[in-house]
Amino acid sequence: MRPDTQCIFITFSIIPFFYGTTTAQSDELPTLALSEDDTFNFDILGPLGQSVYSGGDIAPILRAAKQLEPGNFTSFTNAFYALANETKAQAEDPKYAYDQVNVRETWFHAAQYFRRADNYLHDDWSDPLIYTLWDEQTSAFDKAIAALPIPGERIQVFTDDFTIEGIWYLSTNKEAAHRPTLILSNGYDGSQEDLYHTVVVPALARGWNCLTYEGPGHPTVRRNQDLGFIYDWERVLTPLVDYLLLNRAEDIDESRLVSFGFSFGGYLAARAAAFEPRLAAVLLDGGIMDVHEAFMGQLSEELVEIYDAKNKSAFDAAVLPLLKNPEAPSQLRWGLAQGLWAFKIQSPFEWLESVRSYNIKDVVDRIQMPVWIANAEAEGIFPGQPQKVADALGERATLHNFTGAAAYHCQSGAFTELSRVLFAWLNETLN
């Protein structure tokens, strides 16, 4: 983090689809810096990486990046909101809709830009843009997947406590009726729509079906059902496995069901796997043993002292003003705002207390299937956690170290390298 002598602050690095620490200078980053603000740099790199899988176009994204003012969240929203509306206008122009390729490409791009415009809004839960932008991105994305060769299908899986929102993608592979199937979860802020442009496209090309989903705390469920994250993620994954076996039996190979967790989803998928023996394998990008431990490791000494003393009022008083402090690091402000919103907790102290439950220490021995774990060299969000998961799993784990240009959190900007590594391991492990 950048030093700040004006206030005590938490140095959280908890971006879920995403990156290294904000201590790094531009010459220390794995790639060319796209912004003087390291957090903005990462959030530009994400859609640039997704552009290879229809998640946007390079020059328009860089044009939006040129308009960003370091630390100015409003500039980020405005730049991508303008780009989103510009692209939406193209998508709605009849002359561009003469074939399905044009339709889906343009709507996919519009949806991406609406999602980017939402990145930095969650410090104010009452901001109507939180809902307006998401309605726009959902509408645009649905138009895009409807124009796929085999249209994507929105599904809902009901439990006693919440509704799981999913999208089903059937592989175009005609060689066999029963295909291997990925069940994909994003993380701290990432959406299931983002997963299409990171893992789903290369999976479909390799003959895999995909079911992306969102549970409590994820963008659509947080908005539509007013539910924050839950630690016992088996309550989400197991109903999805039931759904596939009951409703997609003709399309899936039930012996090759694989769960994937992206970023914070690396905890969610690992926790759920401990209670779901029907999975053939689990993919964690990356692995997380203990969320609370990781967060505590990024607190200042002063805040650790206040927190350990259980002084809730003092802790909250030190932290909450940072949400609106333009001098505080962007990563800190974003991570704190997103955490409080996604967990649906307004007190930073209570939020930290709540994540004590988010660990797999007591259940890791129950994970008996093969597990692939990504470990990024420039990981600044959960450093050291992938190795801890791999050590606990022993021979059941394969730890892959991403270095060089793929060294950002979740290999942001290097998704083709991620897919090459990931599917090579699946081929070797399941075949």
LUMMARVO-635647 format. One record per residue (C-alpha): x, y negated, z. Coordinates in steps of 0.2 Angstrom, whole numbers, plus 5000, padded with zeros to 4 digits. Example, Ala and Ser with C-alpha at 12.3 -4.5 7.8 and 13.67 -1.06 7.14 Angstrom:
// residues 2
506250225039506850055036
//
This chain:
// residues 431
500050005000500549824998501149745015499849635023500349535038498649445040497649595046497649775052497049885039496850065034497950125020496650255012497150324996495550424992495150394974494350554968494650574949496250494950498050444956499650394965499950274979499850084978501550064985502350114968503049974957502649974939504350054935504050194947502350244939502350404928501650294914501650124907500750004919499049944911498749824925499749734939498449804950498849994953497050044957496449954941497850044931497250214937495450174933495950114915496950274913495450384917494350334902495850324891496250504895494450554892494450474875495150624867493550714872492350584866492450484882492750314874493850234862495650174866495649994859493949944866494550004883496149914882495249754877494149774892495749804902496549634896495049544904495349614921496049504935497049604948496049624964494449544956493149684957491849574948493049554933493149744932491249764932490949614920492249684907491549854906489749804907489949694892490849834883489449954888488049834881489049804865489249994862487350024867486849894853487849994840487050154846485350074844485650014827484750124814486150114801487350204813486150344817486250424800486950584808487150674825488950644826488750454826487350474838488250574851489950484849489150314852488050354866489450454875490550294874489150184880488850304895490650304899490750114900489250094910490050214923491650114923490649954926489950044942491650084950491849934962490049894967489850004983490349884996488549804995487249944996485849824991486649774974485349824961486749854948487150014958485550084951485349984935487050034928486750214933485050224924485950154909487350284909486050424912484950374898486450354886487250514891485550604889485450544871487250604868487050774874485350794865486350774849487650904852487651064841486851154856486051014866486551004884485051034896484750944912484251064926483651054944483951184957482851164973483351204991482451175007483451015010483850934993483850954975485450994965485650904949486450994935486851004916486951164907488051184892487951344882489551394872489451404853490451564853489451684844490551834847489651894862488051864871488851864888490151724890491251674905490551524914491251384924490251294938490951124940490950994954491750824954492250734970492250584980491550464967491550564951490050614941489550764932489450664916491350624919491650814919491050834902492550734895493850814906493451004907491851044898492350994880493951104881492951244890491651254876492951254863493751404871492051504872491551464890489851414896489851264908488651214922489051044930488150994945487950864959487550894977487250774992488450624991488750634972488250484962486450544956485950634972486550484983485550364973483950474969483850564986484750444997485850585004487750575009488950715008488850875018490250985024489451155021489551155002489051335001487251265003487551194986488551324977487651474982485951424975486851384958487551554957485851624961485151514947486351574934486051754938484151734938483951614924485451634912485751814913485751834894487051704892488351734906489551874910489151884929490951964932491751804926490951664935492251534940492051384952492951224948493251074961493950914955494850794967493850794984492850934975494451034979493851044997492051074992492351214980493551294992492351285007490951364996492051504989492251565007490451605007490251654989491051824985490151834967491451714960492851794950494051644953494151474960495051314952495551174964496151014957496950994970496751094985496251015002496451105018495950965030495150805024495250715042497050755043497450685026496450525030497250505047498950515039498650355030498050245045499250115052499950145069498850015076497250085069497750265075497950195092496250115092495450265084496250395096495550285111493850305104493550125103492250115089491849935091493649875089494049995075492449945065492849765069494649785062494049875046492449815040493049635036494249715023492749755012492649575007494449525009495149484992496949494999496749675005497349804993496149854980496350044983495950015002494349904998493750034985494150184995493250115011491750055002491550214992491750325007490450235017489250235003489450414997489350485015487950365019488750305035488950115039490250125053492050165047492350245064490850365063491350405045493050465050492250565064491150645052492550705041493250815055492050945049492850945031494151075033494351255028495551315042494251425050493651505033495151505022495351695026493651725018494251665001494651834993494651794975496151724965496351534967497251414955497851254964498451094955499850994964500250824956501950754959501250584961499850634972499350494984497650544989497950704998499850734998500450895005498650975005498851084990500351164997499451195013498051285005499251384994500251445009498651495019497951595004499651685001499651804986497851754981498451574976499351514961500051334964500451234948501551084950501150944937502550824934502950684922501550604913500350724920500850684938499450574943498050634954496950754944498050734929497150574924497650534907498350704903496750814902497350914887498850964897497651014912496551114900498051204893498751254910497051294917496351404903498051494901497851544920496051604918496551704902497951794912496951814928495251874921495751964905
//
